[in-house]
Amino acid sequence: MKSLILLLLALIGNGCNGENFILGMIGRGITNAFSGETKESSDKHSNHSSSSRGLEVISAGLCRTGSASLQKALTILGYTPYHMSEVLANDHSELWDHVVKTGGTDGIDNVISAMVDGGYDATTDCPSADFSLELLERYPDAKVILLTRPEDRWIRSVAQMPPIINYAGSYPPFKFIPRFPKLFTFLKRLHCDHWKGCMLCDGHEHEFDHDQTNVCLDYFRSHNQKVRDAVKVDQLLEFHLSEGWEPLC
């Protein structure tokens, strides 16, 4: 059964025009759900040694800015990045849901402990990007990357998210695997409540409400400006993937 589901996801993913990483995240979550493993438990059986130094790189760039590519780049550079896919793989949705409920005022230390204990020393993608300044408070010497993307391309990519997320949280076989409904509940709270009504709000779980485009863009602009204002110039790299390896290195 597991092999059949993963094969189906692979076939769907081949036609998803760059959205394969979402389906890869789903596939990895299914694999771990069937095995009962999280990354932390599987690492106990590998040669991976957990970092005791904590977070060294914090990416403040929101989802759909190229965070999966940055995850791969940081991995090549020797880091172990925590991406949204790790939330599902490690069944961390409830930890993050509590952080979102409180607007980052409570629960962030539990999330950090889960990340660091799991051997992660860098972050990329939502939800860690949404709370990058809270992470920076705990690791003030970390390097910060503000991953950016042209607004028109970003909003087009964001508009593709609701039907995929909703499917993973609401339809068989996913809805019968506990971590998927938990992920959907958390993502709904993040993108509707924390993003000030951007998407996944009641009545619009299945599709993107294009009337909310300006709401999403306002959050995108506000978030990026808060990062620019809060992080020291010599500690911040504002980066677009088209710039290549040199500034990142």
NORHUNOR-V52022 format. One record per helix or strand of 2 or more residues. SS is the DSSP state (H for helix, E for strand). FROM is the first residue (numbers start at 1). TO is the last residue. Records with the same first field share a line. If there is no record, write none. Layout:
SS = FROM-TO / FROM-TO
//
This chain:
H = 2-13 / 20-35 / 39-43 / 67-76 / 84-89 / 93-101 / 108-117 / 132-138 / 151-158 / 161-170 / 174-176 / 178-194 / 210-230 / 233-235 / 241-243 / 245-248
E = 57-59 / 81-82 / 122-123 / 143-147 / 236-239
//
